Structure formats: C-alpha cells, structure tokens
Amino acid sequence: MIEGISLGVMIFLSMVVSFIKLPSRIRTFIKEHKLLTDFLAGAIVYMLLGAISKTVAAVWGAITCGLLVGLTLEAVNGNRTHSKRSSATS
C-alpha cells in the first residue's frame, strides 16, 4: 500500500512539472475539462504502474494520483471562479 501511494505521489509531481511546460492552449483545455483529465490521468497511471508493479500497488498509485489531480484541478478552478465572481460584483 505504501509503495502504491508513494508511486502515485511521484507520478503526480512529474505530471505537475510536465503540465507547467505545456503550451497555454493545452493547459487551458486541461483546466476546463476536469472529468476527462481525471479519467485519463487515472487510466494512464494505472497502465504505467501495472506494467512495472504489482496490481495492488498500481491501483493505490492510480487512486492517489487521481485524487491529487482532481484536488489540484478543483483548487485551480475554484480560485479562477472566485476571481471571476469578485470582479463581477465589483
């Protein structure tokens, strides 16, 4: 279980670093399509970890990475939505 969680966190951090280097059009698309991003991130992580690790570790890694991706997208979109509301009321 610990192996899967640590693998999930490491893959999430590598996704964040890769995300920063993407063109702005792709970053905007990812931020706007949270459900698709969550699904693809979980599926890709499960396939990657399933090829190199035990199945249970791959499942825990995919769950951990998927949760972190979802929380991060929600935090980014929540800040953007809050900023739009604040500027609309001003």
C-alpha positions as CSV (number, residue, x, y, z in Angstrom):
1,M,0.0,0.0,0.0
2,I,2.8,2.4,0.9
3,E,4.6,1.6,-2.4
4,G,1.5,2.4,-4.4
5,I,0.8,5.7,-2.6
6,S,4.5,6.8,-2.9
7,L,4.4,5.9,-6.6
8,G,1.2,7.8,-7.1
9,V,2.6,10.9,-5.5
10,M,5.8,10.8,-7.5
11,I,3.9,10.4,-10.8
12,F,1.6,13.3,-9.8
13,L,4.6,15.5,-9.2
14,S,6.0,14.6,-12.6
15,M,2.6,15.4,-14.2
16,V,2.7,18.8,-12.5
17,V,6.2,19.5,-13.9
18,S,5.1,18.4,-17.3
19,F,1.9,20.5,-17.1
20,I,3.9,23.6,-16.5
21,K,5.9,23.1,-19.7
22,L,2.8,22.6,-21.9
23,P,1.6,25.3,-24.3
24,S,-1.1,27.6,-22.8
25,R,-3.8,26.3,-25.1
26,I,-3.4,22.8,-23.8
27,R,-3.2,23.9,-20.2
28,T,-6.5,25.8,-20.6
29,F,-8.1,22.8,-22.2
30,I,-7.0,20.6,-19.3
31,K,-8.3,23.1,-16.7
32,E,-11.7,23.4,-18.4
33,H,-12.2,19.6,-18.8
34,K,-11.7,18.2,-15.3
35,L,-13.6,15.0,-15.7
36,L,-11.8,14.0,-18.9
37,T,-8.5,14.9,-17.3
38,D,-9.2,12.9,-14.1
39,F,-10.2,9.8,-16.2
40,L,-7.2,10.0,-18.5
41,A,-4.8,10.6,-15.6
42,G,-6.1,7.6,-13.7
43,A,-6.1,5.3,-16.7
44,I,-2.6,6.3,-17.8
45,V,-1.2,5.9,-14.3
46,Y,-2.8,2.5,-13.9
47,M,-1.4,1.3,-17.2
48,L,2.1,2.6,-16.4
49,L,2.2,1.2,-12.9
50,G,0.5,-2.1,-13.9
51,A,3.4,-2.7,-16.3
52,I,6.1,-2.2,-13.7
53,S,4.5,-3.1,-10.4
54,K,2.1,-5.4,-8.6
55,T,-1.6,-4.9,-9.3
56,V,-2.4,-3.7,-5.8
57,A,0.3,-1.1,-5.9
58,A,-0.8,0.1,-9.3
59,V,-4.4,0.5,-8.0
60,W,-3.3,2.5,-5.0
61,G,-0.9,4.6,-7.2
62,A,-3.7,5.3,-9.7
63,I,-6.1,6.2,-6.8
64,T,-3.6,8.5,-5.2
65,C,-2.6,10.3,-8.4
66,G,-6.2,10.6,-9.5
67,L,-7.2,12.2,-6.2
68,L,-4.3,14.6,-6.3
69,V,-5.1,15.6,-9.9
70,G,-8.8,16.1,-9.0
71,L,-8.0,18.2,-6.0
72,T,-5.4,20.3,-7.8
73,L,-7.8,21.0,-10.7
74,E,-10.6,21.9,-8.3
75,A,-8.3,24.3,-6.4
76,V,-7.1,25.9,-9.6
77,N,-10.7,26.3,-11.0
78,G,-12.0,27.3,-7.6
79,N,-9.6,30.2,-7.5
80,R,-10.4,31.2,-11.0
81,T,-14.2,31.1,-10.4
82,H,-13.8,33.0,-7.2
83,S,-11.8,35.7,-9.0
84,K,-14.5,36.0,-11.7
85,R,-17.2,36.4,-9.1
86,S,-15.2,39.0,-7.2
87,S,-14.6,41.1,-10.3
88,A,-18.2,40.8,-11.4
89,T,-19.5,42.1,-8.1
90,S,-17.0,45.0,-8.0
